């Protein structure tokens, strides 16, 4: 698909919206459109963030027997 080459990170919903006239001519609904994208390996691959787990605390407060400070604001 030419649109995938021009916009490699465009999502399937937006692509379906832009190509809805063509989809109607082919009598293709959204689910069938996504099935065609999947079979043609044209779905956008999800990116995995390297830092996704780096921001999460390794030991939540209290799990090591730590005493939490009590503050009143």
Secondary structure as UniProt FT lines:
FT   HELIX           2..6
FT   TURN            8..9
FT   HELIX           12..18
FT   HELIX           20..25
FT   TURN            26..27
FT   HELIX           30..39
FT   TURN            40..41
FT   TURN            50..55
FT   TURN            61..64
//
